Structure formats: structure tokens, C-alpha cells
Amino acid sequence: SESTFSTIWSNSYVTIAQCNLLIEGIKRLQTEGKFSDSELPTVKNYLGEAHLIRAIAYSILVDKFCATYDPATAENFYGVPIVDEYSPSADNTKYPSRATLAATYSFIKDDIKQAKENMTATGQHSFEYLSTDALTAFEARIALLTKDYDTAIDCAEGLIKDGRYPLINNAAQMQEMWRNDVSTEVICQLFSSKQELAPAMGNYFLDETNHKPVFLPSRDIINSFRENDIRVNCYFKMEDISFSTNEKHRLAVFTKYPGNPEMYEGVNNYVNKPKIFRIAEQYLIAAEAYYMRGEGEDELAAYDVLYELMYARDASISFNPVSGLSLRHLIRAERERELYGEGFRLTDLKRYGEGFKRQNPQSVQLSYELGMDLNIKADNTRWLWAIPKAETDANPQIKYQQNPGY
């Protein structure tokens, strides 16, 4: 089935079209002098937001449908079709072909630049609007993906040193962040209310009615957390899970999205406000960028910033700098723990370029044999999603630009 990736493709381009319409409309009205002096700052901020949202939409597309970025080869790989103006047409000879990977990321970075020139809304923790801090966090993320380590460090360290998003260091605050959507370290989370619900994320992992969650955490990921880590009791709890035989077995479930009580009455709908930027990610970006840059004291700088995050999560750990592959392993392992369940893992595995083996389940006896020994190589076709068939049928320019293996 291609429904999952065709939905992401189409939704992204709908968002891009909406942004194009807004950007063109604002610029036209600016040129015509339709805004008063008091309105201009707000309008400029809207313009900046539109550029940022368009960049985010393109980043989703390039992440799922394109190869991992390497500056040495980016001109030789496909990006995605770039649409930068709102001009609906039935004339398919005018539809764009796929740009290069280099051109696609260049477009994303140009949108970031345009957003910087227009956005003025300063951020605050648990903010439900895009801000200049969210823009900086996104720029750091893109810089890491494109191996621009200087920019990644500057952006991430800037947010860290600003001090407005202090890391959580106790279990009660950790629970408050993930259950009640209130936290000092959330840079931007999307709005949700009982009347206007965000998508339910927790219902894949929790089922308090039938006790049949879709996914269970692996034994390996559970065991990777240190005993005193404040994330453990927030991310996992023991529950009696019902199986098809009507037997119940006590296993750990994933509880990072337990459902905010403000979003429901009675039966839990497992809706929490989606957290699209957190300061913890910036610590991980800075640590990886320092390590990958590898200049002078960069490895020590990488460990220092990583230790800040680890110490906030577990105050019992000692300062014990490591280097080389041990440091790389520690950065990756901490990234997996901290961002577990937030949608980064596929992207991370893809850019590591090492493939993966399925982790060990909590119970081999209770697991389906299918896929138990899954071992995906780095050159597997499925790291890149297929361009939806409806698109290749409708657009002659990309008919022969499908990803390999489809």
C-alpha cells in the first residue's frame, strides 16, 4: 500500500501551496501599500511564518523521499519538485520536474533566510505559535542534516546559552511535560483543545479499555535507561496486556503520550499537544555537530554539552569524558533515549548509513516470529519512499524520476 506516503506527499504540497498563496498575497499588498504602519510588523511576522512553514513542509518531503545529504554528491541525487508560486493549472507540461538534492536544501535554507528577515515573535516555553526561537531550532536541525556543523553549533548553542528553556531535572516536571503539556524546555508545541483536537498519538501505545496496544517497547530500549533516570517512569509502566488467546501477560507499555486530561472527559483519547521543538534536541544537535566537526577541543565540547543533558536526566552519573567511537556511540544512544517515540529514529538510522537489526522484544515467546530477525541493510530500497503513482502518472516531468526499486 502506498497510502501512508502518498498522504504525506499530498499534504505537504497542499501546505506548500497555501504558503505560496499567502506569501504572494502579502507581498502584493505590501507593494500596493495596503497595510498601515501599525499593521506592518504583524504582517511581516506572518510572512516569515509562511516561509518557515514552507521550509518545514519541504524538509518533510526531502527526508522521506530523498537520499541522505552529502555535500560532495548532492548535485547528483534527486530532491523533490520545487513549487514556489501559486499557479494551479491543468496543463501538465508546466509541472516541475524533481530538483537536485542540493537545490532542494538550498531552497529550504533560502526560506529560513527569508523567515529570519521577517519574523519578530520572540518565544517562551510551551509556546503554541512559531517564534524566532523555533526558527533557530529548525535551522539547527537542517544544518545538522546538511553537515553544516558550524551553523548547527551556533544555532543550538545560542538557544542553550540563552537560558530561557532550562532542562527538566526531576520526575514530576518530566510527567508534567508529557501529560499536561507544560514545560520549560518545550520551544514550540502545536495547539490542541477539547473542541479542536490534535491527532491522537498515544493510542498506538496505550489501551486502557481493551489492554491491546498496537506497539510495545523493546527490551533493549527499556534496559538502555539508567536506573535513576527520571525518564523511565515517564516513558514506561507495567500493565497486563491482553493477547488473542485471551491470556494476559504483564509487560511494559510506552507512556510518553498518556493523554492530557484537559483534552477529554471520561474515556481517554490519548491526545497531547505535539511538541515540534524541544531544547533537549538542541543539546543533542550541538553534541553531534561538535563531534562530527572534529576540530581542536571539539570532542570535549561534545561530551560537555551531552553531559549537561544526561546529568539533568540522572544526577547520579559521573563526569567521565570519552572520545572517538565511544563518544559517537554515547551521543547516538542518548539521542535514541531522549527522542524515543518522537519521530526522529527513521531519519537518524537513515543518515547514519549503517542499517539496523530489530531489537530484542520483552518476550520472545509472546512475539510474532515474522520479522524477529529483521536485519535491514543500509542500501535497502525502502529507506527512500516511492514517489506516489498518482504523481508520476499526472506529471510527465517526473514519470521517469521515480526512486530506485519501485
N, C-alpha and C positions, 0 to 999 in steps of 0.2 A: 504494500500500500504506500502511496506517496502523499496521503492526505496531510500528514504532520508537516512535512517540509514544504508542500505547496501552500499550506495555510500561512506559514511563516514568510514565505516569499511574497504572497499577495498582500498580507497585512503590512509588511514592511513598505512595499511600493505604494499602497494606499496612504500610509503615513507620509511618505516622501512627497506624494502628490499634494497632500494637504499643506505641507510645509512650503512647497513651491508656490502654491496659490497665495499663501499668507505673505511670504517674502516679497513676491512680485507686487501684491496689493499694497503693502506698507510702503515699498519704495516708490510706487507710482503716486500714492497720496502724499508722501513726503515731497516729491518733486513738484506736485501741484500746490504745495503749501496748505494742505487741508487741516494740519494739526496746529493747535495753539502752542505757545511756548511752554505752558504748564503740562500739556499732554505729551510733548516730545520725549521726555525721559522714560515714561511708561511705554510708549510705542517702541522706542529703541530697545528697551528690555525685551519686549515681545519679539522683536526681530531677532535679537540674539538667541532667545529661547528656540525660535523656529530653526535657526542654523544648528543649534546643539541637538535638537530632536532629530533633525535630518541626518546629522552625523551619527547619532546613535543607531538609527534605522539602517544606515549603510554598514555600520560596524557589525550589526547582527547578520546581515546578508553575507558579508565577506568572511565572517567567522565560520558560517555553516557551509557555504558553497564554494569556498576558495582555499587554495593551498596555504600552508604556513608561510608567513612573510620572511624573506631573506633579501636584504638589500642588494646582494650580488646577483640574484636571479629573478627579482620581482617583475622585471620588464618582460620576462619570458613566460609568465603564467597569466592565466585569465583572472580578472577581477569580476565585477558584475556590470551590467549595463548602467551607465550613469545618466540619470534624468534630472536636469537642473532647471527646467522651466515647465510651467503648467500649460500643456497644449494637447488636450485629448484629441485623438484622430483615429479614423477608421482606415487610414492609408498606412498599411503595414510596411511600405517601402521607407517610411520615415522613422520606424522604430530603431532604437540604438542597438548596436552590437555590444558584446562584452568588452569593456575596457581592460587594460592590463591591470595586474595586481598593484603595480607601482602607482598607476594613475588613480586607482580607486582609493588607495590610502592617502594619496596626495589630495584628493577631493575631500576626504574626511578631515584632514588636517587644515585645509583651507576653511572648511566650515567652522572648525574650532577657532581659527584666527578671526573669522567674521563674528563669531559669538563673543569673543573677548572684546572686540571693538564696540559692542553694543550692550552687552549685559551689565547691569549695575546692581542687581538684587544681591545683597550680602546674605550669607547663610547663617543658620543657627541650628542647634542639634534637634533632631526629629522633624526637620523641615519637610513640608509636603509640597514644596514648589522647587523648581530648578533655581539654582543660585550660582554665583561666581565660584563658590567652593565646589559645587557639583561639577561645574565645568572643568575646574582644575583636576578633580579626581578622575574625570573621564579622560582628560589629556594624559594623565599619568598612565592610565590603563592602555591607551593606544600607543603611547611611547614605548612601553614595555613590549607590546606585541610587535612593534616595528624595529625593535632593537636600538632605539634611540635612548640609550641608558642615561645620558646626561640630563635630558628633559624629564625622564621618568623620576630621576633622583630629585631634581629641582622641584617638580610639582608635588611629589609625595612628601618630601621633607618639609616643604613650605606649609602644607596642611598640618603635619605633625607638630612642627615647632610653633605654629600659631597658637596652639593650646586650647582652642575653642571646642575641640572634640576629644576630651580625655577618655582614655581606655577604661573600660569597666574592670574592676578588680575584686568584686565579691559576688557570691552566688545569687543574692537577692536581686542585685542590679541586672545580672545576666537573665534571670527569669523575667524581670520587668521589661527588658528589651524585646524578648521573643514572644511573650504572652500579651503584654499590654501595649507594645509598640511605643514605648517611651525609653529613650536612652540618650546619654551624652555623646555617644560615638556614632550615631546614625547621621550622616551628612544629608541624605535625601531619601525619603520613603514616600510612596505614592498614596494618595488619599483613598480612604475607604470609610464607609459608614453603613449602618444597618439598612439605610434606604438605597445606597449606591455602593454595592459590594465589590471589592476587588476579587480576582479569581481565588478560589479555594486551593491552597497549596497543601495543607495538612491532611486532606482526606486521602491522599495516596499512602500515607504513613500511619494514620490513626483511624480506628473504627471502634468507638466506644459502645456502639449498639450491637454489632454482629461479631466484633473482635476478629475481623478478617482483613487486615491491611493489605494493600497491593504489594508493598515492598517492606522488607526487613533489613536492618543494617547488618553488615557482615561482622563476623567475629573479629577479623583483623582490624577493622576501623575502630571498633569498641576498645580493643586491647591496646590500641596505639596511644590512647589518652593516659596521662599520668594519674595516679591515684587521687591526688589533691587538686586536680584540675577543676575549676569552677564550671567548666562547660559540660562535664559528664552528666550531672543530674539535671541539666537543662536540655541536653540533646537526647538522653536515653532514659527509659524507665522499663521496669519489668511488667509484663502483662500476660494473662492467659489467652493465648492465640488459638482460635478455632480452625481446625483443618477439615477437609472434605469428608473425613471419616467420622466427623462429629467429636473427635477427640480434642482435648485442649492440652496445650503444652506451654509452659512458662518460658517466654523468650523476651528479649529486649526489643522495644519498638523505638522509632525515631520521633522525638517530640519537639523538634526545633520550631514547628509551626502548629502549636496546640490550639489555635483559635482564640481570638481576642473576645472576651465576654461582652464587650460593647457592640459586637457585630451580630449577636444573635440573642434570642430568648428561648429558653427550653433546650432544644436539641442543638448541639454544637455543629456549626457549619465549617469549622476549621479555616476561617478566613483571618489572615493577618495582613497588615499593610506591607506591600512588597518593598523591601529595602534595597534600593538600587546602588547606593554608595555608602560604605562604612569606612571609618578611619582605620579599622583593622586591616582592610585590604591595602591601604596605603603603606602601612608598615611592611607588609609582605612584598609590595612592589619595590619599595626602597631597598629592602634586603636583597632581593633577587637582582635588581639593577646594579647595585654595588658589586655583588659577586660576579656578575657577567661582565661588567666593565673591566674589572681586574687590574686596576691601577694602584700603585703605591700601597696605601693602607686600606684599600677598598674591602678586603676580606674582613678585617677587624671592624670596619664601619658596618658591613653587612651583618656581622654577628651582633654588634651593639644594638642595632635597631630591631633585630629579630628578638634579642633577649628582652627588650622592653615589652614586647607583646607577650612572650612566653611567661615572663615574671608577673605580668598583670593577671594572667590566667592561672598561674600556680606560683605563689610566693615562696614555696619550699624549694624551688630549683636553685642551683648554684650557678654562679657566673663561671663558665668553663669554655672559653673560646676554642673553636675548631676551625679547620681550614680545608681547602681542596675539596675532594669529592664528599668528605664527611659534612662539610658545610652545605654543599649543594643538596645533599640528602636531607639535612635538617630543615633547610628552607622549604623544600618541596613537601616534606612530611608535615610541617607546621601549616603550610598553605592548605593541604588536604584536610587537616583537622579543623582549622578555623573557618574555612569557607564551605565545609561539608553541607551538602544539600542546597546550596545557593546558586547552582547552575554553572560553576566555573570548571568543573572537573574534565568534561569532554574537551574543552578548549585547551586546558593545561596539558592533558595527555597528548593531544594532537601536536602542540608546539614543542613538547619535549622530544617528540620524534623517536620514541623508544618502544611504542606499542604497550600492551599491558596483558596481564593474566588476571582472570577473575579471582577475587579474594575468597578466602575460606568462609563458608557460612557458619552461623551459630550452631547448626546441627546438620550434619551430613545426612543422617537418617531421615530427616524431615524435609529434605530439599529435593527438587526435581533433578534427575540425573542429566537432563538436557542442558548443556551449557556449563556443567560443573567444572569442566576442564578447559573452559574457553581461553584461548590464547590468541590475541589479535596482534598481528604484526604491524609495524609502522607504515608499511606500504599497502595496507588493506584499502580497497576501493571505497569502503563505507566511511572513511574519515571525511570524505567530501560527499555532501548530499547531491542528489541529481537535480539539475535544473528541471522544474516541473514540465511534464509533457505538454500541457496546455500552452505553456510559454514558447516552447520550441516549435509547436505547430502554428502558433499565431504570428511569430516573429521570424521571418526568413533570415534575418541577420544573425540569429543565434542558433539556427537549425543545426549547424554543424559545429557548434561550440559547446556541446554537451561535455560534462565531466567524464573522465576515463571510466570505463567499466559499465556504463549504462546504455 
